[in-house]
Amino acid sequence: MDFLYRIIIYLHVISVIASIGPFFILLPIVKKLPNAVEIALEAHLALLKSVVRLAKHAGHVMIGSGILLVILGPWTWRTPWIFSTVALLFASLFFLARAFSPTLRKFAEEGANKQDLAAKLNRTIWTYLILLMSTLWFMVVKPNLW
């Protein structure tokens, strides 16, 4: 059982890395969007969509492995850092589902203000990173909040 638990922890950590890491790569890409035309714009948008898709799937693994870790581990759902992590994860899931796709679709519209859309994407990326980095902090530090 101990070996299985360690494998689940490893999968959990890898999924967290896959959920957070690629978004740091997007920050310089978003800066290029306002001046990108045709093929370059399509390539940048395809990369953004792929990273969002990767984060969604990695998030599924993260949540599934996290549930298994709580079930098999020494903590309960009422543990403060687990409760806080779950609350932040739900917030980030709703945020991820509504934040990126509509903005990315607007880039394809004729006459779209790419400067404003890129600024919105930049804010969205930072908001998502702050949400997930906060979640990561709870998982690593495991603070006793109450």
Secondary structure, DSSP 8 states (H G I E B T S, - for coil): -HHHHHHHHHHHHHHHHHHHHHHHHHHHHHHHGGG--HHHHHHHHHHHHHHHHHHHHHHHHHHHHHHHHHHHSS--TTSHHHHHHHHHHHHHHHHHHHHHHHHHHHTTSTT--HHHHHHHHHHHHHHHHHHHHHHHHHHHH-----
